[in-house]
Structures are given as structure tokens and as C-alpha cells.
Amino acid sequence: MKYDFKVKVWLYPGKNAAWHFVTVPKKESDKIKKKCGKNTRGWGSLPVSVTIGATVWKTSLFPDRKSGTYILPLKVEVRRKEDIEAGDSIAVSITL
């Protein structure tokens, strides 16, 4: 299953925050949860392959219980390769 969407990058709040994330839109999160919600790993995570620009890597989606969506952490290596900063709108493709 492949999902494509455009989202804004956000910085985890906190004094020394360095973690960057994107929130998987509600519509896609609901579909993912319905299809794969029973196949989770630790902390409810789901393994995925992600493509942003020319960069492809394997990681996990994590559930955000407050919003009912999934969040995707963005590695510093990916952010550097694709010149991504907090506040940027980016196209993301995830494959479960």
C-alpha cells in the first residue's frame, strides 16, 4: 500500500528540540489504521518505506493518540540531503 501526501514539517516542542516530524493526514492515517493497525510493533509503530525527493529510507510511523493520526520522524541525514527545515511543505510517499 502506498500513500502520497503533502505536509508541513514541524519541530518537536521543547527547550532543546531537534526532532523534526510530519503528521500523516487524518484521511490517510485512518486508512492505515484500518488496514494495518493490528500489526504494530513497540509503541504502536508501523514499519514503512519513505520517499522524499530522491531519498528513500526505512523507518516507522508512530501513532499520535491526541490527534488520531500517525507521525513520521525525519532523519537529519534526509533533511540535509533534501534541504528540509521546520515549516517547509514537502511531498511524502510512504509504502507499508
ZIZI-V749092 format. One record per pair of residues at least 4 apart in sequence whose ideal C-beta (glycine too) atoms are under 7 Angstrom apart, sorted by the first residue. I is the first residue (numbers start at 1). GAP is how many residues later the second one is. D is the distance in Angstrom with one decimal. If there is no record, write none. Layout:
[[I;GAP;D] [I;GAP;D]]
This chain:
[[1;34;6.4] [1;94;6.9] [1;95;4.7] [2;91;6.4] [2;93;4.8] [3;25;4.7] [3;91;5.2] [4;89;4.8] [5;20;5.3] [5;23;5.9] [5;87;5.9] [6;83;5.9] [6;84;6.9] [6;85;5.1] [7;15;4.5] [7;16;6.2] [7;18;6.7] [7;82;6.9] [7;83;6.6] [7;85;6.1] [8;79;6.7] [8;81;5.2] [9;11;5.5] [9;13;5.7] [9;65;6.6] [9;75;5.9] [9;76;6.9] [9;77;5.4] [9;78;6.5] [9;79;5.0] [9;81;6.2] [10;11;5.7] [10;76;6.1] [11;6;5.3] [11;9;5.8] [11;75;4.1] [12;5;4.7] [12;7;4.1] [12;9;6.4] [13;4;6.0] [19;54;6.3] [20;54;4.5] [20;59;6.1] [20;66;6.0] [21;50;4.8] [21;51;6.3] [21;52;5.6] [21;53;6.5] [22;50;5.1] [22;52;6.6] [22;68;7.0] [22;70;6.1] [23;41;6.9] [23;44;6.9] [23;46;5.3] [23;48;5.5] [24;4;5.2] [24;5;4.8] [24;37;6.5] [24;45;5.5] [24;46;4.3] [24;48;6.3] [25;4;6.6] [26;4;6.2] [26;42;6.8] [26;43;5.6] [27;4;6.8] [28;4;6.2] [29;4;6.1] [29;39;6.8] [29;40;4.0] [29;41;4.9] [30;4;6.3] [31;4;6.2] [32;4;5.7] [32;14;6.9] [32;38;6.3] [32;64;6.7] [33;4;4.3] [36;10;5.6] [36;60;5.7] [39;7;7.0] [40;4;4.7] [40;5;6.2] [40;6;5.9] [41;4;4.7] [41;6;6.9] [41;19;6.9] [43;19;6.1] [44;18;6.8] [44;19;4.3] [45;15;4.0] [45;16;6.4] [45;17;5.2] [46;14;6.1] [46;15;4.8] [46;50;6.6] [47;11;6.9] [47;13;5.5] [48;11;6.3] [48;12;6.5] [48;13;5.5] [48;46;4.8] [48;47;6.4] [48;48;5.7] [49;7;6.5] [49;9;5.4] [49;46;4.5] [50;6;7.0] [50;7;5.8] [50;9;5.9] [50;22;6.7] [50;42;6.6] [50;44;5.3] [51;5;4.8] [51;42;4.3] [52;26;6.2] [52;30;5.4] [52;38;5.9] [52;40;5.7] [53;29;4.4] [55;23;5.2] [55;26;5.1] [55;27;5.6] [57;18;6.8] [57;21;6.3] [59;14;6.6] [61;9;4.0] [61;11;5.6] [62;8;6.4] [62;9;5.3] [63;7;5.8] [64;5;5.3] [64;6;6.7] [64;7;5.1] [74;4;5.6] [74;5;5.5] [74;10;6.6] [75;4;7.0] [76;4;6.2] [77;4;6.4] [78;4;6.0] [79;5;4.3] [84;4;5.3] [84;6;6.0]]
